[in-house]
Amino acid sequence: MSAVFEVNNLKKTFGGLTVTDNVSLSMMPGDRVALIGPNGAGKTTFVNLVTGNLQPNSGDVRLNGETVTKIGPTGRVRRGLVRSFQVTRLFQDMTPAEHVALAVLQRDGHATRLFGNFLTMPDVMAEVSALLGKLGLADLAHRRVSEIAYGQQRLLELAMALALKPKVLLLDEPAAGVPQSDTGRIEHALADLPADLAVLMIEHDMDLVFRFAKRVIVLAAGAVIFDGLPVDVTKDARVREAYLGSYADASHIA
Ligand SMILES: Nc1ncnc2c1ncn2[C@@H]1O[C@H](COP(=O)(O)OP(=O)(O)OP(=O)(O)O)[C@@H](O)[C@H]1O
């Protein structure tokens, strides 16, 4: 099996500040990886380099062996690299069904002017219903986003990302802001992701990291300081030191 996602010697500077410091990593289909690191470690910048929202100074990004470093965000999505949508980008007056339909139509390259007719497109509707059903949102399919709970909006983000049929999924703190009572549903959805999908999750909540990830990568000051098993991460001296110097003490990751 070959890597579905690779980053080689990725480097990004802002002025004199090196924010991504020769980062290399690779993921195989089915990988479940958590990317963690203290505040300001460079996680968001790294994700933006991977998605094509930022250009690196040097290094490259590959998807299924193809170098995509010069390809923009839309081209990367088309090649299977999908970042979960953000709740802040959902349309409050639109329904979950409309959001997912939009993602399906976009994936299939339909002009968005077809969008108004999706209710009469049986294949699109079947896919929309299946995805919303899978994420426990079937009953809310035709409600306005503004009327559904925050945790359900986060599940909708996931439904939209899955509608794009990703091979690599980047999840940015999928349970952040979700009340404790609803995090179980998010975790259930994460556990239910397609087995061959490679998932990279940025997460601060270590309980979630330990339950989800089979591998943990730690960024500190832009560099990868640990890439290994969850069971080893809390014992690692460099990791403990990196967290000691930040908002959290070592007990936070132990
Ligand atoms: N556009 C920019 N221009 C200058 N500096 C930037 C820019 N974007 C990020 N930085 C700096 O790069 C460093 C890493 O930021 P980044 O947001 O990637 O970290 P992070 O690990 O995602 O942090 P957090 O967990 O707090 O979100 C920070 O010192 C930040 O101030």
The ligand as an SDF file (V2000), in Angstrom:
LIG
                    3D

 31 33  0  0  0  0  0  0  0  0999 V2000
   -0.3410   35.5270    8.5400 N   0  0  0  0  0  0  0  0  0  0  0  0
    0.5400   35.5250    9.5430 C   0  0  0  0  0  0  0  0  0  0  0  0
    1.4850   36.4710    9.6410 N   0  0  0  0  0  0  0  0  0  0  0  0
    2.3870   36.4710   10.6420 C   0  0  0  0  0  0  0  0  0  0  0  0
    2.4500   35.5260   11.6110 N   0  0  0  0  0  0  0  0  0  0  0  0
    1.5350   34.5400   11.5690 C   0  0  0  0  0  0  0  0  0  0  0  0
    0.5310   34.4720   10.5550 C   0  0  0  0  0  0  0  0  0  0  0  0
   -0.2370   33.3680   10.7720 N   0  0  0  0  0  0  0  0  0  0  0  0
    0.2550   32.7860   11.8820 C   0  0  0  0  0  0  0  0  0  0  0  0
    1.3170   33.4830   12.3610 N   0  0  0  0  0  0  0  0  0  0  0  0
    2.1200   33.1180   13.5500 C   0  0  0  0  0  0  0  0  0  0  0  0
    2.5510   31.7910   13.3680 O   0  0  0  0  0  0  0  0  0  0  0  0
    2.5660   31.0710   14.5940 C   0  0  0  0  0  0  0  0  0  0  0  0
    1.7460   29.7940   14.4720 C   0  0  0  0  0  0  0  0  0  0  0  0
    0.3710   30.1240   14.3420 O   0  0  0  0  0  0  0  0  0  0  0  0
   -0.7620   29.0230   14.0840 P   0  0  0  0  0  0  0  0  0  0  0  0
   -2.0640   29.7490   14.1110 O   0  0  0  0  0  0  0  0  0  0  0  0
   -0.4340   28.2520   12.8730 O   0  0  0  0  0  0  0  0  0  0  0  0
   -0.5980   28.1080   15.3780 O   0  0  0  0  0  0  0  0  0  0  0  0
   -1.6080   27.0470   16.0010 P   0  0  0  0  0  0  0  0  0  0  0  0
   -0.7890   25.8910   16.4190 O   0  0  0  0  0  0  0  0  0  0  0  0
   -2.7190   26.7910   15.0480 O   0  0  0  0  0  0  0  0  0  0  0  0
   -2.1290   27.7950   17.2650 O   0  0  0  0  0  0  0  0  0  0  0  0
   -3.5310   27.6610   18.0370 P   0  0  0  0  0  0  0  0  0  0  0  0
   -3.5760   26.2820   18.6010 O   0  0  0  0  0  0  0  0  0  0  0  0
   -3.3910   28.7130   19.0770 O   0  0  0  0  0  0  0  0  0  0  0  0
   -4.6050   27.9560   17.0370 O   0  0  0  0  0  0  0  0  0  0  0  0
    2.0600   32.0450   15.6480 C   0  0  0  0  0  0  0  0  0  0  0  0
    3.1870   32.6070   16.2850 O   0  0  0  0  0  0  0  0  0  0  0  0
    1.3340   33.0890   14.8410 C   0  0  0  0  0  0  0  0  0  0  0  0
    1.3610   34.3360   15.4920 O   0  0  0  0  0  0  0  0  0  0  0  0
  1  2  1  0
  2  3  1  0
  2  7  2  0
  3  4  2  0
  4  5  1  0
  5  6  2  0
  6  7  1  0
  6 10  1  0
  7  8  1  0
  8  9  2  0
  9 10  1  0
 10 11  1  0
 11 12  1  0
 11 30  1  0
 12 13  1  0
 13 14  1  0
 13 28  1  0
 14 15  1  0
 15 16  1  0
 16 17  2  0
 16 18  1  0
 16 19  1  0
 19 20  1  0
 20 21  2  0
 20 22  1  0
 20 23  1  0
 23 24  1  0
 24 25  2  0
 24 26  1  0
 24 27  1  0
 28 29  1  0
 28 30  1  0
 30 31  1  0
M  END
$$$$
